[in-house]
Amino acid sequence: MSQAILIVTAGDVKIDNNKFKARFGVRIKMLSPDDVVSRVGFAIGGVCPFTVNEGVAVYLDESLRCFETVFPGSGGDTCLIEVTIPELEEYSNYDAWVDVTKPRG
């Protein structure tokens, strides 16, 4: 089984397939809802970047940098937590910052 990649982005952007392939060397493949639960550890709508399953690489997208605080999922589809960008970096144990989203607008 290949490694799962979790990319935390701003809520108003979409992944750019070409940027993703250039950065990671593979085409993007979205997981099915069942695969998200089994591989990442959370259901869609509540994916939390802080306590993902072993083998999941967490990346933070540049689209987040324009915010002082962000509201990532925290385990349930109605649960959010407000954190600063430095807190997001610390708590997520992220691998790297990436630029894999389409420009806003």
C-alpha positions, 0 to 999 in steps of 0.5 A: 500500500502506498503512503497516504498524503494529507494536504492541509489547505485553505477552504477556498482553494482547490488542488492543482493536479499539475503542481501536485504531480510536479511536487510529488512525482505522481498523479493525485488520487483521492481516497474513497470515504471508507479509505479515508477512515481506515488510512487516515483515521478520521471521516471526511468532514472531520479529518484532523491533521494532528493525530493521523494514523502512522504512515500518513504524511502531512503537508501544509499548503501555502494557501494557509499563510495569509491567515493568522489563525486557521480552523482545521477539523478536529475529529468530527464533522461539526468540530473545529479548533482555532490554532495559529500557524505556528501551532498548526506546524507544531501540532501536526508534525508536518513534513513540509510546506508545499504549493499545490493549489490553484490561485484564488479567484 
